[in-house]
Amino acid sequence: MSEPVYLDYAASTPVDPQVADAMDACLRDPDAMANAAATHWAGRAAAARAQPAREQVAQLIGARAGEIVWTSGATEADNLALVGAARFQQQRGRHIITALTEHPAILESCRSLQAEGFQVSYLSPNGAGLVEPESVAAALREDTVLVSLAHVNNELGVIHDIAAVGAICRTHGALLHVDAAQSAGRESIDVKAQQIDLLSLSAHKMYGPKGIGALFLDAERCRRVSPLLHGGGQERGLRPGTLPVHQVVGMGMAAELARARLASDPPAILALRRRLEAGLLALPDVQLNGSPEQRSCHIVNVRVGGVEGESLRLGLRRFALSSGSACAAESGEPSPVLRSLGIADHLALSSLRISLGRGSTAAEVDALVAAVDATSQRLRALAPA
Ligand SMILES: *Cc1c(COP(=O)(O)O)cnc(C)c1O
């Protein structure tokens, strides 16, 4: 097998054909063309076309339709959650808690808040890449207004115990924001049971289109945040701009499919992940990054010892996969997430993040294992450590 192989589903997923059909039908529907904010018959028709999508997304996470705000993706949802909630709550306090392992959309939002005078505690993960609920509890201060923690980490695939963190935050009174871009459709999410106040979603991480996402805001606990954009009053004034009805319809369909397949998709992908892990970890000097147990079905992150990262990637260029972090990859710097686990720079640089999805096959997994084996053996023979 020498065709190109896609193993980067944590970076983006293909649009499901049913999602593409729903979007196409919407784009071609004259009844859906109007500005959904307009009060005439055509505007109402467009708004009615978009409404079921709010229900579909809400149902995936155990929320109500009125608690969903559309955004351009999880990056914007993260920015709106952090910057919007922090600014809105600042009379109560100016301290925020997050983790060193978070996505840049979280970390950079926090940096910009620091420039506004907010204080941010960046928690270190344990050796398995997990932030323990106890360390959140220990970092809470009287002036803490917001805690932000990913459900599933996008580089390691490890799963945080969100319900435990939710209970701690509820007792204290701080809001809890969860980035669920990687967990939606893979782990079950119930914002009420897990006591989550704000939650970010991205359509293109769950077989929907790029350019659309959502922020959940709990109706009782977090009715308002300070908007980042200023304009018309759409999305209760929290996110103005003309509703992209076809995008919204696409995300709604993706959410519905994700929910329908929650019992079948993750176990099938998990079986492939187990096969992949068994193959890779049987190779000499290949080790898993992050917790072996508390992890999502779709991500494997391994370090390959005794080889140079750049040469390893070159040898594996037939495979679309990510080296440590999609976002840090271009800088040539070791992934800050792997560094925060205490992994040495040279091993962080020769780490691979492989992520599986609905289209993945056993043949692809086996081909990657064989290629990592062949490439690492060849490189070690050329330049013994
Ligand atoms: C992909 C991702 C994002 C960014 O989502 P976009 O919709 O591409 O903006 C944010 N957080 C996590 C954890 C992600 O995996």
The ligand as a MOL file (V3000), in Angstrom:
LIG
                    3D

  0  0  0     0  0            999 V3000
M  V30 BEGIN CTAB
M  V30 COUNTS 15 15 0 0 0
M  V30 BEGIN ATOM
M  V30 1 C -9.3760 22.3910 16.8020 0
M  V30 2 C -9.4500 22.8980 18.2000 0
M  V30 3 C -9.7570 24.2380 18.4540 0
M  V30 4 C -9.9680 25.2560 17.3490 0
M  V30 5 O -11.1620 24.9920 16.6670 0
M  V30 6 P -11.5160 25.7990 15.3110 0
M  V30 7 O -12.9540 25.4560 15.1090 0
M  V30 8 O -10.6250 25.2450 14.2600 0
M  V30 9 O -11.3010 27.2340 15.5820 0
M  V30 10 C -9.8370 24.6370 19.7720 0
M  V30 11 N -9.6380 23.7760 20.7760 0
M  V30 12 C -9.3380 22.4800 20.5740 0
M  V30 13 C -9.1430 21.5750 21.7340 0
M  V30 14 C -9.2360 22.0040 19.2790 0
M  V30 15 O -8.9190 20.7210 19.0760 0
M  V30 END ATOM
M  V30 BEGIN BOND
M  V30 1 1 1 2
M  V30 2 1 2 3
M  V30 3 2 2 14
M  V30 4 1 3 4
M  V30 5 2 3 10
M  V30 6 1 4 5
M  V30 7 1 5 6
M  V30 8 2 6 7
M  V30 9 1 6 8
M  V30 10 1 6 9
M  V30 11 1 10 11
M  V30 12 2 11 12
M  V30 13 1 12 13
M  V30 14 1 12 14
M  V30 15 1 14 15
M  V30 END BOND
M  V30 END CTAB
M  END
